[in-house]
Amino acid sequence: MPTITAGEFRNGMTFEMDGQVMQVVEFQHVKPGKGAAFVRTKMKNVLSGGVTETSFNPTAKFESAYIERKDAQYSYNDGDLYYFMDQETFDMIPVAKAELPAGFAFVKEETICKLMFYKEKVVGVEPPTFVELEITETDPGFRGNTATNATKPATVETGAEIKVPLFIDPGDKIKIDTRTGEYLERCKG
């Protein structure tokens, strides 16, 4: 495995530290008036999702960690296992519910997601950034109530709850940002 130094950090870069796979979220090279330069780093643990901030000596060495991303179609779930079909080999890949991000609540069957592999093991699932889902349950909409930012709870076809504007009706298709779980817009047609 190639090694990298903290001085070579770039946003999105992945490396191994203390047996964990870390991804650089933000970094800043700091050269104080006195003392040695250092690299202030905000990094995310790829396996647990935890974010930490640490300062490193620019010459600190780390093993580079290659995270492979593959397209896989979400097929079905069976209890706590969710099955994805590899788009090249058509193999079924089981993923534990604990490995799924919160945004996965907005993913319906047959949706293409990105599976992240590290050393042949699934370490994460990236759902599509935006999804279009149908509202299955909400209070009836009110005309003319678009001036205020008032919202109401609604259930989408995957069973997830979301806050939507008052004018949204059951049966409407809406666009959702899976990173934040927020309503974006009503879909046409």
FIVOTI-590472 format. One record per atom (N, C-alpha, C): residue number from 1; chain; atom name; z, y, x. Coordinates in steps of 0.2 Angstrom, whole numbers, plus 5000, padded with zeros to 4 digits. Atoms other than C-alpha are relative to their C-alpha. Layout:
% FIVOTI-590472
<site NUM,'A','CA',<Z,Y,X>>
...
//
This chain:
% FIVOTI-590472
<site 1,'A','N',<5000,4994,5004>>
<site 1,'A','CA',<5000,5000,5000>>
<site 1,'A','C',<5000,5006,5004>>
<site 2,'A','N',<5000,4994,4996>>
<site 2,'A','CA',<4996,5017,5007>>
<site 2,'A','C',<5006,5004,4998>>
<site 3,'A','N',<4994,4996,5001>>
<site 3,'A','CA',<5010,5029,5009>>
<site 3,'A','C',<4998,5007,4999>>
<site 4,'A','N',<5001,4993,5001>>
<site 4,'A','CA',<5011,5047,5004>>
<site 4,'A','C',<5006,5004,5002>>
<site 5,'A','N',<4994,4996,4998>>
<site 5,'A','CA',<5023,5061,5010>>
<site 5,'A','C',<5001,5005,4994>>
<site 6,'A','N',<4998,4996,5005>>
<site 6,'A','CA',<5032,5073,4998>>
<site 6,'A','C',<4995,5007,5001>>
<site 7,'A','N',<5004,4994,4999>>
<site 7,'A','CA',<5021,5087,5006>>
<site 7,'A','C',<4993,4999,4997>>
<site 8,'A','N',<5007,5001,5003>>
<site 8,'A','CA',<5005,5079,4998>>
<site 8,'A','C',<5001,4999,4992>>
<site 9,'A','N',<5000,5001,5007>>
<site 9,'A','CA',<5012,5078,4980>>
<site 9,'A','C',<4995,5005,4996>>
<site 10,'A','N',<5005,4996,5005>>
<site 10,'A','CA',<5000,5084,4966>>
<site 10,'A','C',<5002,4997,4993>>
<site 11,'A','N',<4998,5002,5007>>
<site 11,'A','CA',<5003,5084,4947>>
<site 11,'A','C',<4996,4993,4998>>
<site 12,'A','N',<5003,5006,5002>>
<site 12,'A','CA',<5000,5067,4940>>
<site 12,'A','C',<5000,4994,5005>>
<site 13,'A','N',<5000,5005,4995>>
<site 13,'A','CA',<5002,5057,4956>>
<site 13,'A','C',<5006,4995,4999>>
<site 14,'A','N',<4995,5005,5001>>
<site 14,'A','CA',<5012,5041,4955>>
<site 14,'A','C',<5002,4997,5007>>
<site 15,'A','N',<4997,5003,4994>>
<site 15,'A','CA',<5024,5034,4969>>
<site 15,'A','C',<5006,4996,4998>>
<site 16,'A','N',<4994,5004,5001>>
<site 16,'A','CA',<5038,5021,4971>>
<site 16,'A','C',<5006,5004,5004>>
<site 17,'A','N',<4994,4998,4997>>
<site 17,'A','CA',<5055,5027,4974>>
<site 17,'A','C',<5006,4996,4998>>
<site 18,'A','N',<4994,5004,5002>>
<site 18,'A','CA',<5071,5016,4974>>
<site 18,'A','C',<4998,4995,4995>>
<site 19,'A','N',<5002,5005,5004>>
<site 19,'A','CA',<5061,5002,4966>>
<site 19,'A','C',<4997,5002,4993>>
<site 20,'A','N',<5003,4998,5006>>
<site 20,'A','CA',<5055,5013,4952>>
<site 20,'A','C',<4994,5004,5001>>
<site 21,'A','N',<5006,4997,5000>>
<site 21,'A','CA',<5038,5020,4948>>
<site 21,'A','C',<5001,5007,4997>>
<site 22,'A','N',<4999,4993,5002>>
<site 22,'A','CA',<5039,5039,4947>>
<site 22,'A','C',<4993,5004,5000>>
<site 23,'A','N',<5006,4996,5000>>
<site 23,'A','CA',<5025,5052,4942>>
<site 23,'A','C',<5002,5007,5000>>
<site 24,'A','N',<4998,4993,4999>>
<site 24,'A','CA',<5025,5070,4948>>
<site 24,'A','C',<4997,5004,4994>>
<site 25,'A','N',<5001,4996,5006>>
<site 25,'A','CA',<5026,5081,4933>>
<site 25,'A','C',<4998,5008,5002>>
<site 26,'A','N',<5001,4993,4997>>
<site 26,'A','CA',<5027,5098,4943>>
<site 26,'A','C',<5003,4999,5007>>
<site 27,'A','N',<4997,4999,4993>>
<site 27,'A','CA',<5030,5102,4961>>
<site 27,'A','C',<4999,5007,5003>>
<site 28,'A','N',<5000,4994,4997>>
<site 28,'A','CA',<5033,5117,4971>>
<site 28,'A','C',<5002,5000,5008>>
<site 29,'A','N',<4998,4999,4993>>
<site 29,'A','CA',<5033,5120,4990>>
<site 29,'A','C',<5004,5006,5001>>
<site 30,'A','N',<4996,4994,4999>>
<site 30,'A','CA',<5047,5131,4995>>
<site 30,'A','C',<5002,5001,5007>>
<site 31,'A','N',<4999,4998,4993>>
<site 31,'A','CA',<5049,5140,5011>>
<site 31,'A','C',<5005,5005,5000>>
<site 32,'A','N',<4994,4995,5000>>
<site 32,'A','CA',<5066,5149,5012>>
<site 32,'A','C',<4999,5004,5006>>
<site 33,'A','N',<4999,4996,4994>>
<site 33,'A','CA',<5069,5163,5024>>
<site 33,'A','C',<5003,4997,5006>>
<site 34,'A','N',<4997,5004,4995>>
<site 34,'A','CA',<5081,5152,5033>>
<site 34,'A','C',<5000,4993,4998>>
<site 35,'A','N',<5000,5007,5001>>
<site 35,'A','CA',<5081,5134,5035>>
<site 35,'A','C',<4994,4997,4999>>
<site 36,'A','N',<5006,5003,5000>>
<site 36,'A','CA',<5068,5121,5033>>
<site 36,'A','C',<4997,5000,4993>>
<site 37,'A','N',<5004,5000,5006>>
<site 37,'A','CA',<5054,5120,5020>>
<site 37,'A','C',<5002,4994,4996>>
<site 38,'A','N',<4999,5006,5004>>
<site 38,'A','CA',<5056,5108,5005>>
<site 38,'A','C',<4996,5000,4994>>
<site 39,'A','N',<5004,5000,5006>>
<site 39,'A','CA',<5047,5102,4990>>
<site 39,'A','C',<5004,4998,4994>>
<site 40,'A','N',<4996,5001,5006>>
<site 40,'A','CA',<5055,5104,4973>>
<site 40,'A','C',<4996,4997,4995>>
<site 41,'A','N',<5004,5004,5004>>
<site 41,'A','CA',<5049,5091,4962>>
<site 41,'A','C',<5003,4998,4993>>
<site 42,'A','N',<4998,5002,5007>>
<site 42,'A','CA',<5050,5087,4943>>
<site 42,'A','C',<4996,4994,4999>>
<site 43,'A','N',<5004,5006,5000>>
<site 43,'A','CA',<5046,5069,4941>>
<site 43,'A','C',<5002,4996,4994>>
<site 44,'A','N',<4999,5004,5006>>
<site 44,'A','CA',<5045,5056,4926>>
<site 44,'A','C',<5000,4993,5003>>
<site 45,'A','N',<4999,5007,4998>>
<site 45,'A','CA',<5051,5038,4928>>
<site 45,'A','C',<4995,4997,4995>>
<site 46,'A','N',<5005,5003,5005>>
<site 46,'A','CA',<5035,5029,4921>>
<site 46,'A','C',<5003,4994,4996>>
<site 47,'A','N',<4998,5006,5003>>
<site 47,'A','CA',<5045,5014,4916>>
<site 47,'A','C',<5005,5002,4994>>
<site 48,'A','N',<4995,4998,5005>>
<site 48,'A','CA',<5060,5023,4907>>
<site 48,'A','C',<4998,5006,4996>>
<site 49,'A','N',<5002,4994,5003>>
<site 49,'A','CA',<5052,5039,4903>>
<site 49,'A','C',<5005,5006,5001>>
<site 50,'A','N',<4995,4995,4998>>
<site 50,'A','CA',<5067,5049,4910>>
<site 50,'A','C',<4997,5005,5005>>
<site 51,'A','N',<5002,4994,4995>>
<site 51,'A','CA',<5063,5066,4919>>
<site 51,'A','C',<5006,5002,5004>>
<site 52,'A','N',<4994,4998,4995>>
<site 52,'A','CA',<5073,5071,4934>>
<site 52,'A','C',<4996,5005,5005>>
<site 53,'A','N',<5002,4995,4995>>
<site 53,'A','CA',<5072,5086,4946>>
<site 53,'A','C',<5003,4998,5007>>
<site 54,'A','N',<4997,5001,4993>>
<site 54,'A','CA',<5074,5083,4965>>
<site 54,'A','C',<4996,5004,5005>>
<site 55,'A','N',<5004,4997,4995>>
<site 55,'A','CA',<5070,5091,4981>>
<site 55,'A','C',<5000,4995,5006>>
<site 56,'A','N',<5002,5005,4994>>
<site 56,'A','CA',<5062,5082,4996>>
<site 56,'A','C',<4998,5004,5006>>
<site 57,'A','N',<5003,4998,4994>>
<site 57,'A','CA',<5059,5085,5014>>
<site 57,'A','C',<4993,4999,4999>>
<site 58,'A','N',<5007,5001,5000>>
<site 58,'A','CA',<5040,5088,5015>>
<site 58,'A','C',<4998,4994,5004>>
<site 59,'A','N',<5002,5006,4996>>
<site 59,'A','CA',<5039,5073,5028>>
<site 59,'A','C',<5003,4994,4997>>
<site 60,'A','N',<4998,5006,5003>>
<site 60,'A','CA',<5048,5061,5016>>
<site 60,'A','C',<4994,4995,4998>>
<site 61,'A','N',<5006,5005,5002>>
<site 61,'A','CA',<5037,5045,5014>>
<site 61,'A','C',<5002,4996,4994>>
<site 62,'A','N',<5000,5004,5005>>
<site 62,'A','CA',<5034,5035,4999>>
<site 62,'A','C',<4994,4996,4999>>
<site 63,'A','N',<5005,5005,5001>>
<site 63,'A','CA',<5024,5020,4994>>
<site 63,'A','C',<4996,5003,4994>>
<site 64,'A','N',<5004,4997,5006>>
<site 64,'A','CA',<5009,5026,4983>>
<site 64,'A','C',<5000,4994,4995>>
<site 65,'A','N',<5000,5005,5005>>
<site 65,'A','CA',<5010,5017,4966>>
<site 65,'A','C',<4993,5001,4996>>
<site 66,'A','N',<5006,5000,5003>>
<site 66,'A','CA',<4993,5013,4958>>
<site 66,'A','C',<5001,4998,4992>>
<site 67,'A','N',<5000,5002,5007>>
<site 67,'A','CA',<4994,5013,4939>>
<site 67,'A','C',<4993,5000,4997>>
<site 68,'A','N',<5007,5001,5003>>
<site 68,'A','CA',<4979,5005,4931>>
<site 68,'A','C',<5001,5001,4992>>
<site 69,'A','N',<5001,4998,5008>>
<site 69,'A','CA',<4974,5012,4913>>
<site 69,'A','C',<4994,4996,4998>>
<site 70,'A','N',<5005,5004,5003>>
<site 70,'A','CA',<4964,5000,4902>>
<site 70,'A','C',<5000,5001,4993>>
<site 71,'A','N',<5001,5000,5007>>
<site 71,'A','CA',<4957,5002,4885>>
<site 71,'A','C',<5002,4994,4996>>
<site 72,'A','N',<4998,5006,5004>>
<site 72,'A','CA',<4965,4990,4872>>
<site 72,'A','C',<5001,5002,4993>>
<site 73,'A','N',<4999,4999,5008>>
<site 73,'A','CA',<4964,4989,4853>>
<site 73,'A','C',<5006,4997,4998>>
<site 74,'A','N',<4994,5002,5003>>
<site 74,'A','CA',<4980,4988,4844>>
<site 74,'A','C',<4998,4995,4994>>
<site 75,'A','N',<5002,5005,5005>>
<site 75,'A','CA',<4978,4972,4833>>
<site 75,'A','C',<5005,4999,4995>>
<site 76,'A','N',<4994,5001,5005>>
<site 76,'A','CA',<4995,4968,4825>>
<site 76,'A','C',<5006,5000,5003>>
<site 77,'A','N',<4994,5001,4997>>
<site 77,'A','CA',<5013,4967,4827>>
<site 77,'A','C',<5003,4994,4996>>
<site 78,'A','N',<4997,5006,5002>>
<site 78,'A','CA',<5024,4951,4825>>
<site 78,'A','C',<5007,5001,5002>>
<site 79,'A','N',<4993,4999,4999>>
<site 79,'A','CA',<5042,4956,4824>>
<site 79,'A','C',<5001,5006,5005>>
<site 80,'A','N',<5000,4995,4995>>
<site 80,'A','CA',<5046,4965,4840>>
<site 80,'A','C',<4995,5000,5005>>
<site 81,'A','N',<5006,5000,4995>>
<site 81,'A','CA',<5030,4961,4849>>
<site 81,'A','C',<4994,5003,4996>>
<site 82,'A','N',<5006,4996,5002>>
<site 82,'A','CA',<5014,4972,4847>>
<site 82,'A','C',<4995,4997,5004>>
<site 83,'A','N',<5005,5003,4996>>
<site 83,'A','CA',<4998,4964,4852>>
<site 83,'A','C',<4994,5004,5000>>
<site 84,'A','N',<5006,4996,4998>>
<site 84,'A','CA',<4983,4973,4860>>
<site 84,'A','C',<4995,4996,5002>>
<site 85,'A','N',<5005,5004,4998>>
<site 85,'A','CA',<4966,4966,4863>>
<site 85,'A','C',<4996,5004,5006>>
<site 86,'A','N',<5004,4998,4995>>
<site 86,'A','CA',<4958,4969,4880>>
<site 86,'A','C',<4993,5001,4998>>
<site 87,'A','N',<5007,4998,5002>>
<site 87,'A','CA',<4941,4978,4877>>
<site 87,'A','C',<4995,4996,5004>>
<site 88,'A','N',<5005,5004,4995>>
<site 88,'A','CA',<4933,4968,4892>>
<site 88,'A','C',<5001,4993,4999>>
<site 89,'A','N',<5000,5007,5000>>
<site 89,'A','CA',<4940,4951,4891>>
<site 89,'A','C',<5002,4997,4994>>
<site 90,'A','N',<4998,5002,5007>>
<site 90,'A','CA',<4946,4950,4873>>
<site 90,'A','C',<5006,4996,5000>>
<site 91,'A','N',<4993,5003,4999>>
<site 91,'A','CA',<4963,4943,4879>>
<site 91,'A','C',<5005,5004,4995>>
<site 92,'A','N',<4995,4997,5003>>
<site 92,'A','CA',<4978,4947,4868>>
<site 92,'A','C',<5006,5001,5004>>
<site 93,'A','N',<4995,4999,4996>>
<site 93,'A','CA',<4991,4956,4877>>
<site 93,'A','C',<5006,5002,4996>>
<site 94,'A','N',<4994,4998,5003>>
<site 94,'A','CA',<5009,4957,4870>>
<site 94,'A','C',<5004,5005,5003>>
<site 95,'A','N',<4996,4995,4997>>
<site 95,'A','CA',<5019,4972,4872>>
<site 95,'A','C',<5007,5001,4996>>
<site 96,'A','N',<4994,4999,5004>>
<site 96,'A','CA',<5038,4974,4867>>
<site 96,'A','C',<5000,5006,4997>>
<site 97,'A','N',<4999,4994,5004>>
<site 97,'A','CA',<5043,4987,4854>>
<site 97,'A','C',<5003,5005,5005>>
<site 98,'A','N',<4997,4995,4996>>
<site 98,'A','CA',<5054,4995,4867>>
<site 98,'A','C',<4996,5004,5005>>
<site 99,'A','N',<5005,4997,4996>>
<site 99,'A','CA',<5039,4999,4878>>
<site 99,'A','C',<4996,5005,4997>>
<site 100,'A','N',<5004,4996,5003>>
<site 100,'A','CA',<5031,5009,4865>>
<site 100,'A','C',<5003,5007,4999>>
<site 101,'A','N',<4997,4993,5001>>
<site 101,'A','CA',<5032,5028,4864>>
<site 101,'A','C',<5001,5002,4993>>
<site 102,'A','N',<4999,4997,5007>>
<site 102,'A','CA',<5038,5038,4849>>
<site 102,'A','C',<4994,5001,4996>>
<site 103,'A','N',<5007,4999,5004>>
<site 103,'A','CA',<5020,5043,4845>>
<site 103,'A','C',<4996,4994,4998>>
<site 104,'A','N',<5004,5006,5003>>
<site 104,'A','CA',<5015,5025,4842>>
<site 104,'A','C',<5001,4999,4993>>
<site 105,'A','N',<4999,5000,5007>>
<site 105,'A','CA',<5022,5027,4825>>
<site 105,'A','C',<4994,5002,4996>>
<site 106,'A','N',<5006,4997,5004>>
<site 106,'A','CA',<5006,5036,4820>>
<site 106,'A','C',<4994,4996,5002>>
<site 107,'A','N',<5006,5004,4998>>
<site 107,'A','CA',<4994,5022,4827>>
<site 107,'A','C',<5000,4994,4995>>
<site 108,'A','N',<5002,5006,5005>>
<site 108,'A','CA',<4986,5010,4814>>
<site 108,'A','C',<4996,4995,5004>>
<site 109,'A','N',<5004,5006,4997>>
<site 109,'A','CA',<4978,4993,4817>>
<site 109,'A','C',<4993,5002,5002>>
<site 110,'A','N',<5006,4999,4998>>
<site 110,'A','CA',<4962,4993,4826>>
<site 110,'A','C',<4998,5007,5004>>
<site 111,'A','N',<5001,4993,4997>>
<site 111,'A','CA',<4965,5010,4835>>
<site 111,'A','C',<5000,4998,5008>>
<site 112,'A','N',<5001,5001,4993>>
<site 112,'A','CA',<4960,5010,4854>>
<site 112,'A','C',<5006,5005,5003>>
<site 113,'A','N',<4995,4997,4996>>
<site 113,'A','CA',<4975,5014,4865>>
<site 113,'A','C',<4999,4999,5008>>
<site 114,'A','N',<5001,5001,4993>>
<site 114,'A','CA',<4977,5015,4884>>
<site 114,'A','C',<5007,4996,5002>>
<site 115,'A','N',<4995,5004,4997>>
<site 115,'A','CA',<4988,5001,4892>>
<site 115,'A','C',<5001,5002,5007>>
<site 116,'A','N',<4999,4998,4993>>
<site 116,'A','CA',<4996,5006,4908>>
<site 116,'A','C',<5003,4994,5004>>
<site 117,'A','N',<4998,5006,4996>>
<site 117,'A','CA',<4998,4992,4921>>
<site 117,'A','C',<5002,5002,5007>>
<site 118,'A','N',<4998,4999,4993>>
<site 118,'A','CA',<5008,4992,4937>>
<site 118,'A','C',<5002,4993,5003>>
<site 119,'A','N',<4999,5007,4997>>
<site 119,'A','CA',<5007,4976,4948>>
<site 119,'A','C',<4999,4995,4994>>
<site 120,'A','N',<5002,5005,5005>>
<site 120,'A','CA',<4999,4966,4933>>
<site 120,'A','C',<5005,5000,4994>>
<site 121,'A','N',<4996,5000,5006>>
<site 121,'A','CA',<5013,4971,4921>>
<site 121,'A','C',<4999,5006,4996>>
<site 122,'A','N',<5000,4995,5004>>
<site 122,'A','CA',<5012,4982,4906>>
<site 122,'A','C',<5006,5005,5001>>
<site 123,'A','N',<4994,4995,5000>>
<site 123,'A','CA',<5023,4998,4909>>
<site 123,'A','C',<5000,5005,4995>>
<site 124,'A','N',<5001,4994,5005>>
<site 124,'A','CA',<5017,5009,4895>>
<site 124,'A','C',<4994,4999,4996>>
<site 125,'A','N',<5005,4999,5004>>
<site 125,'A','CA',<5006,5013,4881>>
<site 125,'A','C',<4999,5007,4998>>
<site 126,'A','N',<5001,4993,5002>>
<site 126,'A','CA',<4997,5029,4878>>
<site 126,'A','C',<4996,5000,4994>>
<site 127,'A','N',<5004,5000,5006>>
<site 127,'A','CA',<4991,5031,4860>>
<site 127,'A','C',<4995,5006,5001>>
<site 128,'A','N',<5005,4994,4999>>
<site 128,'A','CA',<4976,5043,4857>>
<site 128,'A','C',<5004,5006,4998>>
<site 129,'A','N',<4996,4994,5001>>
<site 129,'A','CA',<4982,5061,4857>>
<site 129,'A','C',<5000,5002,4993>>
<site 130,'A','N',<5000,4998,5007>>
<site 130,'A','CA',<4976,5065,4840>>
<site 130,'A','C',<4997,4994,4996>>
<site 131,'A','N',<5002,5005,5005>>
<site 131,'A','CA',<4975,5053,4825>>
<site 131,'A','C',<4999,5003,4993>>
<site 132,'A','N',<5001,4998,5007>>
<site 132,'A','CA',<4968,5055,4807>>
<site 132,'A','C',<5003,4995,4996>>
<site 133,'A','N',<4997,5005,5004>>
<site 133,'A','CA',<4979,5047,4794>>
<site 133,'A','C',<5001,5003,4993>>
<site 134,'A','N',<5000,4998,5007>>
<site 134,'A','CA',<4980,5047,4775>>
<site 134,'A','C',<5008,5000,4998>>
<site 135,'A','N',<4993,4999,5003>>
<site 135,'A','CA',<4996,5053,4766>>
<site 135,'A','C',<5001,4995,4994>>
<site 136,'A','N',<4999,5005,5006>>
<site 136,'A','CA',<5003,5039,4755>>
<site 136,'A','C',<5005,5002,4995>>
<site 137,'A','N',<4995,4998,5005>>
<site 137,'A','CA',<5018,5048,4748>>
<site 137,'A','C',<5002,5007,5002>>
<site 138,'A','N',<4997,4993,4999>>
<site 138,'A','CA',<5024,5066,4746>>
<site 138,'A','C',<5000,5003,4993>>
<site 139,'A','N',<5000,4996,5006>>
<site 139,'A','CA',<5028,5078,4732>>
<site 139,'A','C',<4993,5003,4999>>
<site 140,'A','N',<5006,4997,5001>>
<site 140,'A','CA',<5013,5085,4723>>
<site 140,'A','C',<4999,5007,5003>>
<site 141,'A','N',<5001,4994,4997>>
<site 141,'A','CA',<5005,5100,4731>>
<site 141,'A','C',<5001,5006,4996>>
<site 142,'A','N',<5000,4994,5004>>
<site 142,'A','CA',<5007,5118,4726>>
<site 142,'A','C',<4995,5005,5002>>
<site 143,'A','N',<5006,4995,4999>>
<site 143,'A','CA',<4992,5130,4725>>
<site 143,'A','C',<5003,5007,5002>>
<site 144,'A','N',<4998,4993,4999>>
<site 144,'A','CA',<4994,5147,4733>>
<site 144,'A','C',<5007,5001,5004>>
<site 145,'A','N',<4994,4999,4996>>
<site 145,'A','CA',<5009,5143,4744>>
<site 145,'A','C',<4998,4999,5007>>
<site 146,'A','N',<5002,5001,4993>>
<site 146,'A','CA',<5000,5144,4760>>
<site 146,'A','C',<5002,5006,5005>>
<site 147,'A','N',<4998,4994,4996>>
<site 147,'A','CA',<5007,5161,4766>>
<site 147,'A','C',<5006,4999,5004>>
<site 148,'A','N',<4994,5002,4997>>
<site 148,'A','CA',<5024,5154,4771>>
<site 148,'A','C',<4999,4994,5004>>
<site 149,'A','N',<5000,5006,4996>>
<site 149,'A','CA',<5027,5141,4784>>
<site 149,'A','C',<5005,4994,4997>>
<site 150,'A','N',<4995,5005,5003>>
<site 150,'A','CA',<5037,5130,4772>>
<site 150,'A','C',<4996,4993,5000>>
<site 151,'A','N',<5003,5007,4999>>
<site 151,'A','CA',<5035,5111,4774>>
<site 151,'A','C',<5004,4996,4995>>
<site 152,'A','N',<4997,5005,5003>>
<site 152,'A','CA',<5039,5096,4765>>
<site 152,'A','C',<4999,4993,5003>>
<site 153,'A','N',<5001,5006,4997>>
<site 153,'A','CA',<5042,5078,4770>>
<site 153,'A','C',<4994,4996,4997>>
<site 154,'A','N',<5006,5004,5002>>
<site 154,'A','CA',<5027,5066,4769>>
<site 154,'A','C',<5000,4993,5004>>
<site 155,'A','N',<5001,5007,4997>>
<site 155,'A','CA',<5024,5047,4773>>
<site 155,'A','C',<4992,4999,5001>>
<site 156,'A','N',<5007,5001,4999>>
<site 156,'A','CA',<5007,5043,4781>>
<site 156,'A','C',<4999,4992,5000>>
<site 157,'A','N',<5002,5007,5001>>
<site 157,'A','CA',<4998,5026,4780>>
<site 157,'A','C',<5004,4995,5005>>
<site 158,'A','N',<4997,5004,4996>>
<site 158,'A','CA',<5007,5019,4795>>
<site 158,'A','C',<5008,4999,4999>>
<site 159,'A','N',<4993,5000,5002>>
<site 159,'A','CA',<5024,5022,4787>>
<site 159,'A','C',<5004,5005,5003>>
<site 160,'A','N',<4996,4995,4997>>
<site 160,'A','CA',<5029,5036,4798>>
<site 160,'A','C',<5001,5006,4996>>
<site 161,'A','N',<4999,4994,5004>>
<site 161,'A','CA',<5037,5052,4791>>
<site 161,'A','C',<4998,5006,5004>>
<site 162,'A','N',<5002,4994,4997>>
<site 162,'A','CA',<5030,5069,4795>>
<site 162,'A','C',<5001,5006,4996>>
<site 163,'A','N',<5000,4994,5004>>
<site 163,'A','CA',<5032,5087,4789>>
<site 163,'A','C',<4994,5003,4999>>
<site 164,'A','N',<5007,4997,5001>>
<site 164,'A','CA',<5017,5094,4781>>
<site 164,'A','C',<5001,5007,4995>>
<site 165,'A','N',<5000,4994,5004>>
<site 165,'A','CA',<5013,5111,4772>>
<site 165,'A','C',<5000,4998,4993>>
<site 166,'A','N',<4999,5001,5008>>
<site 166,'A','CA',<5017,5112,4753>>
<site 166,'A','C',<4993,4998,4997>>
<site 167,'A','N',<5006,5001,5004>>
<site 167,'A','CA',<4998,5111,4748>>
<site 167,'A','C',<4997,4993,5001>>
<site 168,'A','N',<5003,5007,4999>>
<site 168,'A','CA',<4995,5093,4755>>
<site 168,'A','C',<5002,4996,4994>>
<site 169,'A','N',<4999,5005,5005>>
<site 169,'A','CA',<4994,5080,4742>>
<site 169,'A','C',<4999,4993,5002>>
<site 170,'A','N',<5001,5007,4998>>
<site 170,'A','CA',<4995,5061,4742>>
<site 170,'A','C',<4992,4998,5000>>
<site 171,'A','N',<5007,5001,5000>>
<site 171,'A','CA',<4978,5054,4747>>
<site 171,'A','C',<4996,5004,5005>>
<site 172,'A','N',<5003,4995,4995>>
<site 172,'A','CA',<4974,5069,4759>>
<site 172,'A','C',<5000,4996,5007>>
<site 173,'A','N',<5000,5003,4993>>
<site 173,'A','CA',<4969,5064,4776>>
<site 173,'A','C',<5002,5006,5005>>
<site 174,'A','N',<4998,4995,4995>>
<site 174,'A','CA',<4977,5074,4790>>
<site 174,'A','C',<5000,4998,5007>>
<site 175,'A','N',<5000,5001,4993>>
<site 175,'A','CA',<4976,5076,4809>>
<site 175,'A','C',<5007,5001,5003>>
<site 176,'A','N',<4993,5000,4997>>
<site 176,'A','CA',<4992,5073,4819>>
<site 176,'A','C',<5000,4999,5007>>
<site 177,'A','N',<5000,5000,4993>>
<site 177,'A','CA',<4996,5076,4837>>
<site 177,'A','C',<5006,4995,5002>>
<site 178,'A','N',<4995,5005,4999>>
<site 178,'A','CA',<5005,5060,4843>>
<site 178,'A','C',<5005,5001,5005>>
<site 179,'A','N',<4995,4998,4994>>
<site 179,'A','CA',<5013,5068,4858>>
<site 179,'A','C',<5006,5004,4997>>
<site 180,'A','N',<4994,4997,5003>>
<site 180,'A','CA',<5024,5079,4846>>
<site 180,'A','C',<5001,4998,4993>>
<site 181,'A','N',<4999,5002,5007>>
<site 181,'A','CA',<5022,5071,4829>>
<site 181,'A','C',<4999,5005,4995>>
<site 182,'A','N',<5001,4994,5004>>
<site 182,'A','CA',<5016,5087,4822>>
<site 182,'A','C',<4994,5000,4996>>
<site 183,'A','N',<5006,4999,5004>>
<site 183,'A','CA',<5004,5090,4808>>
<site 183,'A','C',<4996,5006,5003>>
<site 184,'A','N',<5004,4995,4997>>
<site 184,'A','CA',<4989,5100,4814>>
<site 184,'A','C',<4995,5003,4995>>
<site 185,'A','N',<5005,4998,5005>>
<site 185,'A','CA',<4976,5101,4800>>
<site 185,'A','C',<4998,4995,4995>>
<site 186,'A','N',<5003,5004,5005>>
<site 186,'A','CA',<4969,5094,4784>>
<site 186,'A','C',<4993,4998,5002>>
<site 187,'A','N',<5007,5002,4998>>
<site 187,'A','CA',<4953,5084,4787>>
<site 187,'A','C',<4996,5001,4994>>
<site 188,'A','N',<5006,4999,5005>>
<site 188,'A','CA',<4937,5088,4778>>
<site 188,'A','C',<4998,4993,4998>>
<site 189,'A','N',<5003,5006,5002>>
<site 189,'A','CA',<4930,5075,4767>>
<site 189,'A','C',<5004,4994,4999>>
//
